[in-house]
Amino acid sequence: MNPDLLGRLSRMATFRDLLADARARITETDPAGAEALLADGHLLLDVREPDEFEQGAIPGSMHIPRGNLESGIENRVTDRDHAIVVMCAGGVRSAFAADTLQQLGYSNVVSMDGGFNRWKDEGREWRTPRTLTAEQRNRYQRHLLLPEVGEEGQLKLLDASVLLLGAGGLGSPAAMYLAAAGVGKLGIVDMDVVDESNLQRQILHNLDRIGDRKVDSAKKTLTALNPDVDVVTYDVRLGADNIMEILDGYDVVVDGADNFPSRYLLNDATVKLGIPVVHGSIFRFEGQVTVFDPRNGVTYRDMLPEAPPAEFAPSCAEAGVLGVLPGIVGSIQALEAIKLILGLGDGLSGRLVAFDAMDMSFREYRLQRDPSLEVTWENRDRIEIAELDGLCMPKVTAPPEG
């Protein structure tokens, strides 16, 4: 054999050489040591293949397959000083992964020797994780690429429920984007029928459905958009006799009501139940959005203690509305609902955003709690859900004596 070839072969590293070199550069621990590190706040990074992960995983672990580690880790773990325990099936891939992470600048990385197999054999906690189907991974791929959402966040959306008050101008875009995002249950309350004058702005409906019940039209559109979504319809007038039953079990309410009695009734019921409300309103070329958080923040009665006279608050049917305006406001409502579900960002609780389409401006106003208000989460047991008079005044029982 050629002497030069023999020399090159003798200098080529074997798999064992590469593994030994990687292990010489990293820190390793056994499952008991890893468990202690996890209890101390370390992140567990599982680098096994998807089919392995689906068969069993350690609760709370982050899953990035070894082949995607270099391209995926920087978006998922932005803090390079975050303490990480890396795990695979037996400890080999995790050793290479830990070495790679150190080369990428992660300063506190430990590989778990023995991997998931040893962890499981020693009787430590594990479970078969809930995962997205292949079809869902494809549908929500752009969400999965966002480290703030990922598979865990998408599963939260699929488990969430949102009630929409109205299938009209605001409810249409809000419902469309919530359904597209994969919110698992959408309830829609509306007792109207589709009219041709609705089609200028109410994008849930079309010409073929004129005369149909709005909730039926909405359900057809939303289920055609995303079969993952369970659309529950309430073809009723929202009143004191049914609102508590309708609200039961929903995580968030998107308020697209067009009258003050419904808004105040919704406020009192959601305060009593502690359900956040994403409020929106539109008028001609202007729109407003805010979030009412009854447990921790401002409510509708804080913002508007009394209903204004009818002449100062004409409806869209009386004053008109630019067709695209509810699309903008309703989309912001959908965004705020998604943020509430995922716990993302800085929401609009305590802030009112006003949009003017004529000069394309957004203005923000701070909202404050009214210390004299009795309709509060703390007084929830005293709130009476009853039909409201023309002034929409609240009904609260007297506090107990003593």
TORKE-50493 format. One record per residue: residue in one letter; x, y, z of N, C-alpha, C, O, CB in turn. Coordinates in steps of 0.2 Angstrom, whole numbers, plus 5000, padded with zeros to 4 digits. Glycine has a CB too. Example, Ala and Ser with C-alpha at 12.3 -4.5 7.8 and 13.67 -1.06 7.14 Angstrom:
<sites>
A506649725039506249785039506649845039507149835042505749785045 S506449895035506849955036506450005039506750065040507049975029 
</sites>
This chain:
<sites>
M500449945000500050005000500450065000501050065003499550005006 N500250114997500650184997500750205004500350215008500250234993 P501450225005501550245012501250305014501050315020502350255012 D501150355009500750415011500050405013499750435017500750465004 L499750355009499050335011498950305018498550315022498750285006 L499550265019499550235026499650285031499350275037500150185026 G499950335030500050385035499450425036499350445042500650435032 R499050445030498450485031497950435035497650465039498150505024 L497950375034497450335037497650325045497150325049497450265034 S498250325046498450325053498250385057498250385063499150305054 R498250445053498050505057497350525057497150565060498450565053 M496950485053496150495053495850475060496050425063495850455047 A495450525062495150505069494550465068494150465063494850575072 T494450415073493850375073493350405077493350455080494050305076 F492750365076492150395080492350395088492150445091491550345079 R492650345090492850335097493350395099493250425104493150275099 D493750415094494250475095493850535096493950575101494750475090 L493350545092492950605092492550615098492450665101492450615086 L492250555100491850555106492250565112492150605117491450485107 A492850535112493350545118493550615119493550645124493950505118 D493650645113493850715113493350765115493450815119494050745105 A492750755113492150795115492050785123491950835126491450765111 R492050725125491950715132492550745136492450765142491950635134 A493150755134493650785137493550865138493850895142494350775133 R493150885133492950965133492350985137492251045138492950985126 I491950935139491350945142491250925149491750885152490750925138 T490750945153490550915159489950865159489550875155490350975164 E490050805162489550755162489250745169489650755174489750695159 T488650715169488350695176487950635175487750625169487950755179 D487750605180487250545179486550575180486450635182487450495184 P486050535179485350555180485250585187484850635187484950495179 A485450555192485350585199485650655199485350705202485750545204 G486250665197486550735196486150785192486050835194487250735194 A485850755186485450795182484850815185484550875184485350755175 E484550765189483850785192483950845197483550885198483650725196 A484550845201484650895206484750965202484551015204485350875210 L485150955196485251015192484551045190484451105190485751005187 L484151005188483451025185483051055191482751105190483050965182 A483151035197482751055202483051125204482751165207482851015208 D483651135202484051205204483951255198484251305199484751185205 G483551235193483351285188483651275181483551315177483551355190 H484051225180484351205174483851185169483351165171484851145174 L483951205163483451185157483651115155484251105154483551235151 L483251075153483351005151483251015143482651025141482950955154 L483751005139483751005132483750925129484250895130484251045129 D483250905126483250835124483350845116483050875112482450805125 V483950805114484150815107484050745103484250735098484850825107 R483550705106483350645102482950665096482750715095482950595107 E482850615092482450625086481650625088481450605093482550565081 P481250655084480550665085480250595087479750595092480250695080 D480350545084479950485085480150455092479750425095480150435080 E480850465094481050445101480650495106480450465111481750455102 F480650555105480350605110479650585111479350585116480450675107 E479250565105478550555105478350495109477850485112478250545099 Q478850445110478750385114478850395121478650355125479250325111 G479150445123479250455130479750515131480250525128479550395134 A479650565136480050615138479950635145479550615149479850675133 I480450675147480450705154480050765154480150815150481150715157 P479550775159479150835159479550895159480050905163478650835165 G479350945156479751015156480351015151480651075151479951025163 S480450965148481050965143480951005137480351015134481350895141 M481451035134481451075128481651025122482250995123481851135128 H481351015117481550965112481850995106481451035102480950915110 I482450985104482751005098483150955095483650935098483151075099 P482950915090483350855087484050875086484250935084483050835081 R484550835087485250845086485350875079485850925079485650785087 G485050855074485250885068485050955067485250985062484850835062 N484550975071484351045070484651095076484451155076483551055071 L485051065080485351105086485651165084485451225087485851055089 E486151165079486451225078486051285075486151345077487051215073 S485551265071485051315068484551335073484251385072484851285061 G484351295078483751305082483851335088483451365091483351245082 I484451315091484551335098484551405100484351435105485251305101 E484851445095484951525096484251555097484251605100485351555091 N483751535093483151565094482751535100482251575102482751545087 R482851475102482451455108482851465115482451485119482451375107 V483451475115483851495121484251555119484851545117484251435124 T484051615120484451675118484951695123485451725122483951735117 D484851675130485351685135485851635135485751575137485051695142 R486451645133487051595132487351585139487751535140487551625128 D487151615144487351595151486751555155486851535160487451655155 H486251535151485751495154486051425155486351395151485051495150 A485951395161486151335163485751275159485151275160486151325171 I486151235156485751185152486051115153486651105154485851195144 V485551065154485750995154485550965148484950975146485450955160 V485950935144485850905137485750825138486150795142486350915132 M485250805135485050735136484850695129484550735125484450725140 C485150635128484850595122484650535125484450525131485450595117 A484650475121484450415123484950385128484750355133484350365117 G485650385126486150355130486750395132487150365136486450295126 G486750455130487350495132487850515127488350555128487650465138 V487850485121488350495115488150565112488550605111488350435111 R487550565109487350625105487350685110487450745108486650615102 S487150675116487150735121487850765122487950815123486850715127 A488350715122489050735123489250785117489550835118489550675123 F489150755111489250795105488850865105489150915103489150755098 A488250865107487850925107488150975112488151035111487150905109 A488350945118488550995123489251025121489351085122488750955130 D489650985117490251015115490051065109490351125109490650965111 T489551055105489351105100489051165104489251225102488851075096 L488651155109488451215112488951265115488951325115487951195118 Q489451225118490051265121490351305115490551365116490551225124 Q490451275109490751315104490351375101490551425099490851265098 L489651365102489251415101489151475106488851525105488551395099 G489551465111489551515117489151505123489151545127489451575114 Y488851445123488451435129488951415135489351365134487951375128 S488851445140489451445145489351385151489751375154489551505148 N488651365152488551325157488151265155487551265155488151355163 V488451215152488151155149488451095152489051085153488351155141 V487951045153488150975156487750925152487250935150487950975163 S488150875150487850815147487650765152488050745156488350785141 M487050735151486850675155487050615153486750585148486050685156 D487550585156487750515154487250465155486950465161488450495158 G487150415151486650365152485950385148485550345147486550345159 G485850455148485250475144484650455147484550435153485350455137 F484150465142483450445144483350375146482950355151482950465139 N483650325143483650255145483750245152483450205155484050215140 R484350275154484550265161484050295166483950275171485250285162 W483850355164483350395168482750355169482550345175483250465165 K482550325164481850285164482050225168481650205173481650265157 D482550185167482750125171482750135178482650085182483350095168 E483050195180483050205187482450225191482450245196483650265188 G481850225187481250245190481050315190480650335194481150205196 R481450355187481250435188480650455183480450415179481950475186 E480450505185479750535181479850545174480350575172479550595185 W479450515170479350525163478650515161478250485164479850485159 R478550535155477850525152477850525144478350555141477350575155 T477350505142477250505134476950575133476450595135476750455131 P477350625129477150685128476550695123476550655119477750735126 R476150745124475650765119476050805114476350855115475050805122 T475950785107476250815102475750835096475250805096476850775099 L476050875092475550895086475650845081476150805080475850965083 T475150835077475150785072475550815066475750875066474350775069 A475650775061476050795055475650855052476050905049476250735050 E475050845051474650895048474650965052474651015049473950875047 Q474650955058474651015062475351045062475351115062474451005070 R475851005062476551035061476551075055476851135055477050985062 N476251055050476351085043475851155043476051205041476051045038 R475251145046474851205047475151265051475051315049474151185049 Y475351245057475651295061476351305061476651325066475451275068 Q476651285055477451285055477751355057478251365060477651275048 R477351415054477651475056477651495063478051535066477251535052 H477151465067477051475074477651435077477951465082476451455077 L477751375075478251335078478951365077479451345081478251265075 L479051405072479751435071479851495076480451515077479751465064 L479351515079479351575084479551545091479151505094478751615085 P480151555094480351525101479851545106479751515111481051555103 E479451605105478951625110478351585110477951585114478851695109 V478251545104477651505103477851435104477751395108477251525097 G478151405098478451345098477851295099477251305098478951325103 E478051225099477551175100477151185106476551165106477851105100 E477451195112477151205118476551265118476051255120477651225124 G476751315115476251375114475651355109475151375111476651435111 Q475851315104475351295099474851245103474251255102475651265093 L475051205107474651165111474151205116473651185117475051105115 K474451255119474051295123473451325119472951335121474551355126 L473651355113473151385109472551325107471951345107473451405102 L472751265105472351215104471851195110471351175109472651155101 D472151205116471751195122471351255124470951245129472251175127 A471451305121471151375124470351375121470251345116471551435122 S470051415124469351435122469251505122469351545127468851395126 V468951535117468751605117468051615115467851585110469251645112 L467651655118466951675117466951745113467251795116466551675123 L466651745107466551805103465851835104465351795103466751795096 L465851895107465151925107465051965101465252025100465151975113 G464651935096464551965090464851925084465451915085464652035090 A464551915078464851895072464851945067464651925061464551825070 G464952005069464852065064465552095062465952055060464452115067 G465552155062466152195060466752175064467252155061466052265060 L466752175070467352155074467452085075467952055075467252195081 G466852045076466951975077467151935071467451885072466251945079 S467051965065467251925059468051925059468251865058466951965053 P468351975059469151975058469451935064469851895064469452035057 A469151955070469451915076469351845076469751805077469051945082 A468751825074468651745073469051715068469251665069467851735072 M469151755062469551725057470251715059470551655058469551765051 Y470551765063471251755065471351705070471851675071471551825066 L470851705075470851655080470851585078471151545080470351675086 A470351575073470251505070470951485066471151435067469651505066 A471151535062471751515059472351505063472851465062471951575054 A472451535069472951525074472851455077473351435080472951585079 G472351425077472251365080471951365087472051315091472851325080 V471551415089471251415095470651365095470251365091470851485097 G470751315100470351255099469651265100469251225097470551205105 K469351305104468651315104468451385103468651435107468351285111 L468051405099467751475098466951475099466651435095467951495091 G466751505104466051515104465851585101466151635102465851515112 I465251585098465051645095464251655097463851615096465051635087 V464151715099463551735102463251795097463551845096463551765109 D462651775093462351825089461651795087461651735086462851835082 M461151845087460551815085460251855079459651855078460051835091 D460751875075460551915069460551875063460851815063460951975068 V460351895057460351865051460851905046460951965047459651845048 V461151865041461551905037461151945032460651925029461951855032 D461352005032461052055027461552085022462152085024460752115031 E461352105016461752125011462152185013462752195011461352145005 S461952225018462252285020462852265025463352305026461852335024 N462852205027463352175032464052165028464552175031463152115035 L463952155021464552125018465052175016465652155014464252095011 Q464952235017465452285016466052275021466552305020465152355017 R465952245027466452235032466452175036466952155039466252295037 Q465852135036465852075040466052015036465651975032465052065042 I466652005036467051955031466851885032467051835029467751965031 L466551865038466351795039465751775034465651715033466051785046 H465451825031464851805027464951825020465451855018464251845030 N464451795016464451815009463751815006463251805009464951755005 L463751834999463151834996462651774996462051784997463251854989 D462951724996462551654996462251645002461751605003463051594994 R462451685008462151675014461651725017461451725023462751665019 I461451775012461051825014460351785017460051745013460851875008 G460151805023459551775026459751725030459251705034459151755020 D460351695030460551645035460651675042460851735043461151605032 R460651625047460851655054461551665054461951625051460651595059 K461751715057462451735057462951685060463451675058462551805060 V462651655065463051605069463251545064463751515064462751585075 D462651525060462751475056463251485050463651445048462051455053 S463251545047463651565042464351575045464851555041463451635040 A464451595051465151605054465451535055466051525053465051635061 K465051485057465251415058465551385052466051355052464751375062 K465151395046465351365040466051395038466451355035464851385034 T466151465039466751495036467351465041467851455038466651565037 L467251465047467751455052467951375051468551365052467651465059 T467551335051467651265050468051245044468451195043467051215051 A467851285038468151275032468851295032469351275029467751305026 L468951345036469651375037470151335041470651325039469651445040 N469851305046470251265051469851205054469451225059470651305056 P469951145052469551095055469751075062469351045066469551035051 D470251105065470451095072470051125077470051105082471251115073 V469651175074469351225079468551195080468251185075469251295076 D468351195086467751175088467351245088467451285093467651135094 V466851255084466451315084465751305087465351265085466351345077 V465651335093465051325097464651395096464851445097465151315104 T464051385093463551445092463051455097462751405100463251435085 Y462851515098462351535103461951585099462051645099462651565109 D461351555096460951605092460351625097459851615096460651565086 V460651675101460151695107460351775108460851795106460251655113 R459851805111460051875114460351865120460151825125459351915115 L460951895121461351885128460951925133460851985132462051915127 G460751885138460351925144460651895150461051845151459651905143 A460351925156460451905162460251825164460551795168460151945167 D459751805160459551735161460051685158459951625159458851725158 N460451705153460951655150461651665150462051625148460651645143 I461851725152462551745151463051705155463551685153462651825153 M462851685161463351655166463451585163463951555163463051645173 E462851555160462951485158463351485151463751445150462251455156 I463251535147463651545141464351555142464851525139463351595137 L464551595147465251615149465651555152466251555151465251675153 D465251515155465651455159466151415155465951395150465051415162 G466751415157467251375154467651415149468151385147466951315151 Y467551475147467951505142468551545146468451565151467451565138 D469051545142469651575145469651655144469951695148470251545142 V469451675138469451745136468851765132468551725129470051765131 V468551825133468051845129468251905124468651955127467451875134 V468051905118468151955113467551995112467051965110468451935107 D467452055115466852095115466852135108467152185107466852145121 G466352115104466152155098465452175098465152185093466252115092 A465152185104464452215105464352285103464852325103464252205113 D463752295100463652365098463152405102462852445099463452355090 N463052385108462552415112462852415119463152375122461852385112 F462652475123462852475130462652425135462952405139462752545132 P461952415135461752365140462152295139462252265144460952345138 S462252275133462652205133463352215135463652175139462652185125 R463652275134464352285137464352285144464852255147464652345134 Y463852325148463852325155463752255158463952235163463352375157 L463252225155463052155157463652105157463752065161462452125153 L464052115151464652075150465152085155465452045158464852075143 N465252155157465652175162465552145168465952115172465752245162 D464952145171464752125177464852045178465052025183464052145179 A464652015173464651935173465451915173465651865176464351905167 T465851945168466551925168466951945174467451915176466851955162 V466752005177467052025184466851965189467351945193466852095186 K466251945189466051895194466451825193466551795198465251885193 L466551815186466851755185467651755184468051705184466651725178 G467851815184468651825183468851815176469451795176468951785188 I468451825171468751815164468951875161468551925161468151775160 P469551875158469751935154469351955148469151905145470451935153 V469252015146468852035141469352085136469652125138468252075143 V469352065130469652105125469152145122468752125118470052065119 H469152215123468552255121468752295115469352315114468352305127 G468352305110468452345104467852385103467252355104468652295098 S467852445100467352475097467552515091468152535090467052525103 I467052535087467152575081466652625080466052615082467252525075 F466852675076466452735075466652775069467252805069466352785081 R466352765063466552805057467252785055467352735051466452885058 F467752825057468452815055468852795061469552795060468752875051 E468552785066468952785073468852715076468252695076468852845077 G469352685079469252625083469652625090470152665090469452565079 Q469452585094469752585101469852515103469352475101469352625106 V470352495106470452425109470752435116471252475117470952385104 T470552395120470852385127470752315130470352275127470652435132 V471052295135470952235139470652245146471052285149471552185139 F470152215148469852225154470052155158469852105156469152235155 D470452165163470652105167470352115174470652155179471452105168 P469852085176469452095182469852075188469752095194468852055182 R470252025187470652005193471252055195471352055201470951935192 N471552085190472152125192472052195189472552235191472752085189 G471552215185471652275182470952315181470452305185471952275176 V470952355176470352405175469852365172469952315168470552455171 T469152385173468652345170468252405166468452465166468152315175 Y467752375162467352425158467052485162466952535160466752385154 R466752465168466452515172466952565175466752625177466052485178 D467552545176468152595177468152645172468252705173468752555179 M468152625166468252665160467652705158467752765157468452625154 L467052675159466452715157465952695163465552655162466252695150 P465952735168465552725174464752725172464352685175465652775179 E464552765167463852775165463852775157464252795154463552835168 A463252745155463152745148463052815145462652855149462652695146 P463352835140463152905138462452915134462252855133463752925132 P462252975134461552975131461552955123462152955120461353055131 A461052925121461052895114461252945109461552925104460352875113 E461153005110461353055104462053065104462353085099460953125105 F462453045109463153055109463552985107464152985106463453075116 A463152935106463452875104462952835099462752785100463452825111 P462952865093462552835088462852765085463452755086462452875082 S462452715083462752655081463052665074462952715071462152605081 C463352615071463652615065463052615059463152645054464052545063 A462552585061461952595056461752665056461452685050461352545059 E461852705061461652775061462152825058462052865054461352795067 A462752805060463352855058463752825053464152865050463752865064 G463752765051464152735046464852715049465052735054464252785040 V465252675045465852655047466252635041465952605036465852595052 L466852655040467352635035467452555035467652525040468052665035 G467352525030467252445030467952415032467852365035467152425023 V468452445031469152415033469252425040469652385043469652435029 L468952475043469152485050469052435055469452415059468752545053 P468452395055468352345060468852285058469052245063467652315059 G469152285052469652235051470252245055470552195057469852225044 I470452305056471052325059470952315067471352285070471252405058 V470352345069470252335076470152265078470352245084469652385078 G469752225075469652155076470252115076470352065080469152125071 S470752135072471352095071471752105078472052065080471752115065 I471752175080472152185086471752155092472152125097472052265087 Q471152145092470752105097471052035097471152005102470052105096 A471052005091471251935091472051925093472151885097471251905083 L472451975092473151975094473151975102473551945105473552035091 E472752025105472752025112472451965115472751945120472352085114 A472051935112471751865115472251815115472351775119471151845111 I472651815109473151765109473751775114474051725117473451765101 K473951835115474451855120474151835127474551815131474551935119 L473551845128473251825135473351745136473551725141472551845135 I473151715130473251635131473951615132474051565136472951605124 L474451645128475151625128475551655134476051635135475451635122 G475251705137475651745142476151785139476751795142475851705147 L476051815133476651845129476551925130476051955130476551825122 G477151955130477152025129476852065134476652045139476952045122 D476752135132476452185136475752195134475652225128476852245137 G475252175137474552175135474252245136474552295138474152125138 L473652255134473252315134472852325140472452375141472852325128 S472952285146472652295152472852365155473452375156472752245157 G472352405156472552475159472752525154472952585155473152465164 R472752505147472952555142472352545136472152495134473652535139 L472152605134471652605129472052635122472352685123471052655130 V472052595117472352615111471752645106471352605105472752555107 A471852705104471352735099471652745092472252765092471152805102 F471352715087471552725080471152765076470552765076471552655077 D471452815073471152855068471352845061471952855059471252935070 A470952815057471052795050471252855046471552855041470552755047 M470952915047470952975043471753005043471953015038470553025045 D472053005049472753025049473252975051473752985052472753085054 M472952915051473352855052473752855058474452855058473852835046 S473452865064473752875070473552835075472952815075473752955072 F473952815080473752775086473952815092474552845092474152705086 R473452825096473552865102473452815108472952775108473152925103 E473852825114473752775119473552825125473752875127474352745121 Y473052795129472752825135472852775141472652715140472052855134 R473052805147473052765153472352755156472052815157473652785158 L472152705158471552695162471752675169472152635171471152635159 Q471352705174471452695181470852665184470252675182471552765184 R470952625189470352595193470052645197470352695200470652535198 D469352635198468952685202468952655209468552605210468252695198 P469152685214469152655220468452645224468352615228469652695225 S468052685221467352685224466952635220466352625222467052755223 L467152605215466752555211466652485215467152465218467152535205 E466052465215465852405219465852345215465952285218465152415222 V465852345209465852295204466552275203466852295198465452305197 T466852235208467552215207467652145209467152105211467952255212 W468152115207468352045208468252025216468051975218469052025205 E468552075220468552065227467752065230467652025235468852125231 N467352095226466652095228466252045224465552055224466352165228 R466551995221466151955216465551925219465051915215466651905213 D465551905225465051865228464451915229463851885230465251835235 R464551975229463952025230463652045223463152085223464252085234 I463952035217463752055211463152015209463151955209464252055206 E462552055207461952025205461952025197462052085195461352055208 I461851975194461751975187461051985185460651935186462051905183 A460852045183460152055182460052095176460552135174459852085188 E459452105173459352145167459452215169459252235175458652135164 L459852255165460052325167459552375165459252365159460752345165 D459452425169458952485166459352525161459852505159458752525172 G458952575159459252615154459952645155460252665150458752675152 L460052665161460752695163461252635164461852655166460652735170 C461052575164461552515165461852525172462452505172462052525159 M461552545177461852545183461952475186461452435185461352585188 P462452465190462552395192462152375198461852415201463352395195 K462052315199461652285205462152245209462352195207461052245202 V462252275215462652245220462352235227462052285229463352285221 T462352175230462052175236462452205242463052225241461952095238 A462152225247462452255253462952215256462852155256461952285258 P463552235258464052195262463752165268463352195271464652235263 P463952105270463752075276463952125282464452155282464052005277 E463452125287463552165293464152135297464252065297462952165297 G464452175301465052155305465652145301466152125304464852085308 
</sites>
